[in-house]
Protein backbone atom coordinates (compact mmCIF):
# COMPACT_ATOMS: atom_id res chain seq x y z
CA UNK A 1 0.00 0.00 0.00
CA UNK A 2 1.51 3.32 -1.10
CA UNK A 3 1.08 6.53 0.88
CA UNK A 4 0.54 9.48 -1.46
CA UNK A 5 -0.28 13.17 -1.25
CA UNK A 6 -2.12 14.00 -4.47
CA UNK A 7 -2.38 17.78 -4.08
CA UNK A 8 0.82 19.76 -3.43
CA UNK A 9 1.97 23.24 -4.46
CA UNK A 10 5.49 24.58 -4.85
CA UNK A 11 6.85 28.09 -5.20
CA UNK A 12 6.02 27.86 -8.90
CA UNK A 13 2.38 28.41 -7.92
CA UNK A 14 1.56 32.09 -7.55
CA UNK A 15 0.62 31.42 -3.92
CA UNK A 16 3.19 28.71 -3.14
CA UNK A 17 5.74 29.33 -0.40
CA UNK A 18 8.33 26.51 -0.65
CA UNK A 19 10.88 25.35 -3.18
CA UNK A 20 10.66 22.04 -5.00
CA UNK A 21 13.63 20.78 -2.98
CA UNK A 22 11.95 21.71 0.32
CA UNK A 23 8.75 19.96 -0.77
CA UNK A 24 10.54 16.73 -1.68
CA UNK A 25 12.61 16.75 1.51
CA UNK A 26 9.50 17.13 3.64
CA UNK A 27 7.71 14.40 1.68
CA UNK A 28 10.55 12.01 2.50
CA UNK A 29 10.47 13.01 6.17
CA UNK A 30 6.69 12.47 6.24
CA UNK A 31 7.12 8.92 4.99
CA UNK A 32 5.35 9.45 1.69
CA UNK A 33 5.92 7.16 -1.26
CA UNK A 34 4.66 9.62 -3.87
CA UNK A 35 3.37 13.16 -4.27
CA UNK A 36 1.53 14.89 -7.08
CA UNK A 37 2.87 18.37 -7.75
CA UNK A 38 -0.15 20.37 -8.86
CA UNK A 39 0.84 24.01 -9.22
CA UNK A 40 -1.76 26.50 -10.43
CA UNK A 41 -1.85 26.64 -14.24
CA UNK A 42 1.84 25.79 -14.67
CA UNK A 43 3.96 22.66 -15.00
CA UNK A 44 7.29 24.39 -14.38
CA UNK A 45 7.42 23.01 -10.83
CA UNK A 46 6.81 19.46 -12.03
CA UNK A 47 9.49 19.71 -14.68
CA UNK A 48 11.93 20.95 -12.04
CA UNK A 49 10.93 18.22 -9.58
CA UNK A 50 11.51 15.47 -12.12
CA UNK A 51 15.19 16.50 -12.28
CA UNK A 52 15.70 16.35 -8.49
CA UNK A 53 16.93 13.00 -7.06
CA UNK A 54 14.47 11.78 -4.42
CA UNK A 55 13.13 8.59 -2.86
CA UNK A 56 9.67 10.07 -3.34
CA UNK A 57 7.99 9.39 -6.68
CA UNK A 58 6.79 12.57 -8.38
CA UNK A 59 3.43 12.29 -10.11
CA UNK A 60 3.26 15.05 -12.72
CA UNK A 61 0.21 17.25 -12.53
CA UNK A 62 -1.36 20.68 -12.69
CA UNK A 63 -4.28 22.43 -10.98
CA UNK A 64 -6.22 24.05 -13.79
CA UNK A 65 -8.41 27.11 -13.24
CA UNK A 66 -11.61 26.34 -15.13
CA UNK A 67 -14.53 28.72 -15.53
CA UNK A 68 -16.35 27.06 -12.62
CA UNK A 69 -13.41 26.27 -10.34
CA UNK A 70 -10.29 24.18 -9.93
CA UNK A 71 -9.51 20.80 -11.50
CA UNK A 72 -6.58 18.50 -10.71
CA UNK A 73 -5.05 16.94 -13.81
CA UNK A 74 -2.57 14.14 -13.08
CA UNK A 75 -0.22 12.14 -15.26
CA UNK A 76 0.89 14.83 -17.68
CA UNK A 77 3.56 17.51 -17.65
CA UNK A 78 1.93 19.74 -20.23
CA UNK A 79 -0.11 22.89 -19.67
CA UNK A 80 -3.89 22.53 -20.00
CA UNK A 81 -5.65 25.75 -21.08
CA UNK A 82 -7.21 27.73 -18.24
CA UNK A 83 -10.50 29.62 -18.28
CA UNK A 84 -12.60 27.04 -20.12
CA UNK A 85 -15.77 25.27 -19.00
CA UNK A 86 -14.85 22.44 -16.64
CA UNK A 87 -16.41 19.79 -18.89
CA UNK A 88 -14.43 21.05 -21.89
CA UNK A 89 -11.27 21.08 -19.77
CA UNK A 90 -11.88 17.48 -18.71
CA UNK A 91 -12.32 16.42 -22.33
CA UNK A 92 -9.09 18.12 -23.38
CA UNK A 93 -7.10 16.66 -20.48
CA UNK A 94 -8.54 13.18 -20.94
CA UNK A 95 -7.50 13.34 -24.58
CA UNK A 96 -3.97 13.91 -23.29
CA UNK A 97 -4.21 10.72 -21.24
CA UNK A 98 -4.67 12.42 -17.86
CA UNK A 99 -6.48 11.40 -14.68
CA UNK A 100 -9.02 13.98 -13.50
CA UNK A 101 -9.76 14.74 -9.85
CA UNK A 102 -12.17 17.37 -8.57
CA UNK A 103 -10.51 19.07 -5.57
CA UNK A 104 -12.34 20.73 -2.65
CA UNK A 105 -15.63 20.71 -4.62
CA UNK A 106 -17.76 22.20 -1.83
CA UNK A 107 -15.31 24.41 0.07
CA UNK A 108 -16.61 27.98 0.31
CA UNK A 109 -14.27 30.56 -1.26
CA UNK A 110 -12.05 27.73 -2.59
CA UNK A 111 -13.09 27.66 -6.28
CA UNK A 112 -15.13 24.49 -5.78
CA UNK A 113 -16.70 23.21 -8.99
CA UNK A 114 -19.34 21.26 -7.08
CA UNK A 115 -20.95 24.47 -5.87
CA UNK A 116 -21.31 25.82 -9.42
CA UNK A 117 -21.68 22.96 -11.89
CA UNK A 118 -22.91 19.52 -10.87
CA UNK A 119 -21.92 18.09 -14.26
CA UNK A 120 -18.30 18.57 -13.22
CA UNK A 121 -18.73 15.84 -10.60
CA UNK A 122 -19.98 13.33 -13.12
CA UNK A 123 -17.17 13.65 -15.67
CA UNK A 124 -14.09 13.33 -13.43
CA UNK A 125 -12.33 10.09 -12.45
CA UNK A 126 -12.19 10.77 -8.69
CA UNK A 127 -13.23 13.31 -6.08
CA UNK A 128 -11.05 14.82 -3.36
CA UNK A 129 -13.02 14.13 -0.18
CA UNK A 130 -10.26 15.03 2.26
CA UNK A 131 -8.55 18.39 1.82
CA UNK A 132 -6.48 19.38 4.85
CA UNK A 133 -7.23 23.11 4.47
CA UNK A 134 -10.58 23.36 6.24
CA UNK A 135 -12.22 25.01 9.22
CA UNK A 136 -15.04 22.66 10.31
CA UNK A 137 -14.82 19.80 7.79
CA UNK A 138 -18.42 19.97 6.51
CA UNK A 139 -17.28 20.51 2.91
CA UNK A 140 -15.12 17.38 3.07
CA UNK A 141 -18.01 15.38 4.52
CA UNK A 142 -20.36 16.57 1.78
CA UNK A 143 -17.82 15.70 -0.92
CA UNK A 144 -17.49 12.19 0.56
CA UNK A 145 -21.27 11.67 0.62
CA UNK A 146 -21.69 12.80 -2.98
CA UNK A 147 -18.68 10.81 -4.22
CA UNK A 148 -19.99 7.59 -2.66
CA UNK A 149 -23.48 8.23 -4.00
CA UNK A 150 -22.00 8.65 -7.49
CA UNK A 151 -19.64 5.70 -7.16
CA UNK A 152 -16.54 7.86 -7.57
CA UNK A 153 -13.17 6.94 -5.99
CA UNK A 154 -12.43 9.07 -2.90
CA UNK A 155 -8.96 10.59 -2.57
CA UNK A 156 -7.17 13.00 -0.24
CA UNK A 157 -4.55 15.70 -0.49
CA UNK A 158 -2.92 18.27 1.72
CA UNK A 159 -3.31 21.15 -0.75
CA UNK A 160 -0.07 22.23 0.92
CA UNK A 161 1.24 25.63 -0.09
CA UNK A 162 4.12 25.32 2.37
CA UNK A 163 6.42 22.31 2.76
CA UNK A 164 5.53 22.01 6.47
CA UNK A 165 2.10 20.66 5.58
CA UNK A 166 2.99 18.11 2.90
CA UNK A 167 1.38 14.82 3.88
CA UNK A 168 -1.39 16.38 5.97
CA UNK A 169 -3.79 14.91 3.41
CA UNK A 170 -3.12 11.34 2.26
CA UNK A 171 -4.34 8.82 -0.26
CA UNK A 172 -3.53 5.16 0.32
CA UNK A 173 -3.13 3.43 -3.03
CA UNK A 174 -2.94 -0.32 -3.61
CA UNK A 175 -0.44 -0.26 -6.49
CA UNK A 176 3.14 -0.69 -7.55
CA UNK A 177 5.33 2.38 -7.14
CA UNK A 178 5.13 3.88 -10.61
CA UNK A 179 2.92 6.59 -12.08
CA UNK A 180 0.81 4.49 -14.49
CA UNK A 181 0.06 1.89 -11.80
CA UNK A 182 -0.97 4.56 -9.28
CA UNK A 183 -3.26 6.32 -11.75
CA UNK A 184 -4.85 3.03 -12.81
CA UNK A 185 -5.44 2.09 -9.16
CA UNK A 186 -7.15 5.44 -8.51
CA UNK A 187 -9.39 4.96 -11.54
CA UNK A 188 -10.28 1.47 -10.29
CA UNK A 189 -11.07 2.79 -6.81
CA UNK A 190 -8.33 0.85 -5.07
CA UNK A 191 -7.79 3.74 -2.67
CA UNK A 192 -8.68 5.13 0.74
CA UNK A 193 -7.82 8.47 2.29
CA UNK A 194 -7.48 10.56 5.44
CA UNK A 195 -5.21 13.01 7.20
CA UNK A 196 -5.14 15.89 9.61
CA UNK A 197 -6.10 19.54 9.55
CA UNK A 198 -3.76 22.32 8.46
CA UNK A 199 -3.46 24.73 11.44
CA UNK A 200 -6.21 27.35 11.25
CA UNK A 201 -3.77 30.25 11.69
CA UNK A 202 -1.83 29.10 8.61
CA UNK A 203 -4.96 28.60 6.53
CA UNK A 204 -6.24 32.04 7.56
CA UNK A 205 -2.92 33.76 6.84
CA UNK A 206 -2.63 32.19 3.40
CA UNK A 207 -6.25 33.01 2.56
CA UNK A 208 -5.79 36.66 3.54
CA UNK A 209 -2.58 36.84 1.55
CA UNK A 210 -4.35 35.44 -1.52
CA UNK A 211 -7.20 37.95 -1.11
CA UNK A 212 -4.81 40.90 -0.96
CA UNK A 213 -2.94 39.53 -3.99
CA UNK A 214 -6.19 39.44 -5.98
CA UNK A 215 -7.13 42.96 -4.87
CA UNK A 216 -3.74 44.31 -5.97
CA UNK A 217 -4.02 42.51 -9.32
CA UNK A 218 -7.52 43.93 -9.93
CA UNK A 219 -6.35 47.41 -8.90
CA UNK A 220 -3.43 47.28 -11.35
CA UNK A 221 -5.77 46.19 -14.15
CA UNK A 222 -8.14 49.08 -13.43
CA UNK A 223 -5.28 51.57 -13.39
CA UNK A 224 -4.01 50.36 -16.76
CA UNK A 225 -7.37 50.94 -18.46
PyMOL commands that set and color helices and strands:
alter all, ss='L'
color gray80, all
select helices_A, chain A and resi 20-29+44-49+86-95+113-115+119-123+138-150+163-165+179-188+200-224
alter helices_A, ss='H'
color red, helices_A
select strands_A, chain A and resi 2-8+34-37+57-65+70-74+99-102+126-131+153-157+169-173+191-195
alter strands_A, ss='S'
color yellow, strands_A
deselect
rebuild
show_as cartoon
